[in-house]
Amino acid sequence: MTTIRQIAEKAGVSKSTVSLALKRDSRCSAKTIETIEKVAKEMGYRPNPLVKANMANMRMGTHRKNIQSILAYFYDTSRGSPYELESFKGASKRADELGFALEAFSYNEPGLSPKRLLQILRSRNVQGILIGETPLPIELIEFNWDEFAVATIGYTLQNPQVDRIGYDHVENMNHLYDDLHRRGYQRVGLAVRSDFDNRITHSPIATYLRFQFEQSLSEPLQLYVEGKNWKRASFLKWFRANKPDCIVTVGNEIGKWLTHAKIRIPEDVGVFSIWGNLREEELSFSHFKVSIEQLARTTIDVISDQLNSNSRGIPQQRRSILISGEIAHLDSLRSIAK
């Protein structure tokens, strides 16, 4: 394993300079940082992610021996193996970059009690847990979290209230409505499933109502937010009654309904899809670039920070880290007038 001393000898600098440079400390010049990072990479250097935590334990007299740098990826058994999920791939890659190994564990495997799962994680010397995303809300995961750094991807987990990393839907939606305004749309409608709106803390409805208020329409459009009644017939009834010139929705479903009714996209109505419902489907419409991999990488960073600061268990106040997205334009919206 490559050490700080070996890198220092190779680069012709002191160990303290290498240590500062690898932390990108402002006391080192950009050129020095670049040179030392290059040497470290060539030598195959990987940081020990638990050095800071171990030092903190030693200062408090609670040093643990033989700690291995292993993190757990908690997944829902009903989704099948997680190894092909973008979130697992992204998390695994980032974990490796930080010196961790990531292993998958189902938190709800039939016949596996929370107590037994805890024993398994202890035997593997797991230090942190990433809770993967799911299409449906999770009311509660029963588990003893006290020994682990923990964070989750997205908004689906209701309890425990751990640090979470998700998309900044409010900022994304505000940017979207500005874009639609520049494209000349006057009657933008919102058609989303109620479970999706609930899952992301009602940001689609909240941002839409704000946008609609600012438009000051003489005949405001009604919302189409449905659960069990999310069907073609009810959607087309709403469409004909409200006459939107653009629809903000989720997934690809309404495209089929509009095509069946011989309504052309974008000639008759524009369509923008907020999200693919975590089913990793290819969206047919203009949409937000949704990188589950980026969320997973950031979640690993959060867990690593918790370990380095010796933070374990459920926080008194959870943190929500929001990542903004970009719009991917396909052919479902009219062009911006020049």
Residue, then its C-alpha position, 0 to 999 in steps of 0.5 A: m500500500t502506497t504511503i505518504r512517505q513514499i509519495a514525498e520521496k518520489a515528489g521530492v517534498s516533505k510528508s507534511t506538504v504531501s498531506l496538505a496537497l492531498k487535502r487541497d489545502s490553500r497553503c499549497s500552490a495549485k501547481t504543487i497540488e497538481t504535481i503531488e496528485k499526479v504522483a499519488k495517482e501514478m503510485g496507486y495511492r488510495p486514502n484510508p477513509l477512517v484515519k480521522a475517525n480512528m484518531a478521534n477515537m484515540r483522543m477520546g480513549t475509545h480506539r477500535k482495533n482492526i476496523q475495515s473500510i466496508l460500507a453497506y448498501f441497503y436495498d429493497t428485496s422486491r427490486g431484485s439484485p441492486y448490482e445493475l442499478e445506477s445508484f449502486k454503480g455510482a456509490s460503489k465507484r465513489a466508495d472505491e475512490l475513497g478507500f471503501a468497499l461497498e457491499a449490498f444487504s437487503y433490509n427486508e429479506p424474508g426470514l432475516s430479522p433486524k437483529r440478525l442483520l445487525q449481527i451480519l454487519r458487525s461480523r463484516n465490520v461494516q461502518g456505514i450504511l447507504i439506504g438505496e432509492t425505491p419507487l415507493p415511499i418507505e414508512l419505516i426501516e426497523f433497525n438499530w442504527d446506533e453503530f453506523a454512519v447512515a444516509t439515504i438517496g432521495y425522499t422516499l424514506q420517512n423513518p428514520q430521519v437520516d441525512r438525505i441527498g436528493y434533487d432540488h425540485v423547487e429550483n429545477m421547476n422554477h427554471l423550467y417555468d422560466d424556460l416555458h415562458r420564453r418559449g411562449y407558452q401561455r397555458v401550462g398545465l400540471a398532470v402528475r400522479s399524487d404519489f409522486d407529488n407526495r414523495i417529493t414534498h409537494s414541490p410540483i404542486a407548490t411551484y406550479l401554483r406559484f407560477q400560475f399566480e404570477q401568470s395572472l390568468s383570467e381562467p386558471l387551469q385546474l390541476y390534474v393530480e390523481g392517484k387511483n384515477w390516473k387514467r386516460a379517460s380522466f386525463l383527456k377529460w381534463f385536457r379538453a376542459n382546460k385546453p393547455d398549450c403545454i403539459v408538465t408531467v411525470g414519465n411517458e404515459i400521457g404521450k400514449w394517451l395524447t397520441h391515441a386521441k390524435i393530439r400532436i406533440p409539440e404541434d398541438v401541445g408541448v410536453f415536459s416530463i419531470w422524472g422517470n419515476l425511478r424506473e430508469e426508463e428512457l424519457s420520450f419528452s424534454h426532461f430534467k437530466v436525472s443522474i441517480e449515480q451523482l446522488a449516490r456518489t454524494t451520499i457516499d461523500v456524506i457517509s465518509d464525512q460522518l465517519n471522519s467526524n466520528s458521527r454515528g446513528i440517527p442525527q438530532q437534526r437531519r441534513s438535506i443536501l439538494i443537487s440542481g439539474e439541467i434540462a435535456h431538450l428533445d422535440s416535445l417543446r416548441s423552439i424559443a422564438k428568435 
